[in-house]
Amino acid sequence: MLTLIPPSKIITKNIFDGSTPHKHVLWEVIFFIDGNCNHHILGKTFKPVNGDVFIVGPNHVHNIELLQEEHCHRDLYFTDEQFRYVCSLFPDKNLYENICKSIVSVHLSNSTLNHIVTQLKTIEIYDILASTSPSEKNAQNLELCLSVSQSILSFLLGTYLLKDLSLSQTDHPAWLMDLLHHLNRPEYFAQKPNEIIKNSGYSHSRFAELFKKHVGISLVEYMINKRLNYAADLLSTTNKSTLEISSLVGYDSYSCFVRLFKKQFNVSPIQYRQHNSRY
């Protein structure tokens, strides 16, 4: 089995290629940014979307299989000592051991992903400067960058633990909590509501009754909110056309998308982009 050893003291870097099955000597946080691929890890296969993040340990055998030529993910590396330290900040004293045996993943919104990736690009620059131009100032900047990278890991672990907490400690049925977590992902909330109800195993009327009882609104209302918030995120952070965004969030009718968006945000998608674009 191939074991990859990154260059000494490297903190983060962009990866544009796929890989064969391998392990690492470091902990690796993988941010999927662009492209279409399969992520094989510990005998399971995942199809990551942009914003998916995986935490891969030294004993986790994994590889990334490209399904198209264009691909980008960013790696963030931690020594075992650094990873143990961040785990120790949480109340669960078995967190480190549990992660060693688990597949840990979270999904980030476009805006959160872009914010973190921007930080990582800055960290990469200071990492390079500390190596190519040693000085006391660059060494201090590198120490700051290491602290920021650990805060990013802490945020990701916290997000993962909160997801698990909501699944295990709630008065809501497990199937509903599982569904709500799925509905955080674009490929789920872009589906037709009837497809989701059909896959639930409940009749339409029983599903509607249970969903409204526990969530307070209907599935359709919930999905509209998810779709439009994601559309607003894409309008702010990408240069995708409004027509493409309409389709990505699940609308076959562009006019319906525009009408619902304007009802939610009091402006059209084009006007929203004009006032909020960060691209």
Buried (B, 14 or more C-beta within 10 A) or exposed (E): EEEEEBEEEBBBBBBEEBBEEBBBEBBBBBBBBEBBBBBBBEEEEBEBEBBBBBBBBBEBBBBBEBEEEEBBBBBBBBEBEBBEBBBEEEEBEEBBEEBBEBBBBBBBBBBBBBBBBEBBEBBBEBBBBBBEEEEEEBEEBBEEBBEBBBEBBBBBBEBBBEBEEEBEEEEBEEEBBEBBBBBBBBEBBBBEBEEBBEEBEBEEEEBBEBBBEBBEEEBEEBBBBBBBBBBBBBBBBBEBEBEEBBBBBBBEEBEEBBEBBBEBBEBBBEBBBEEBEEE
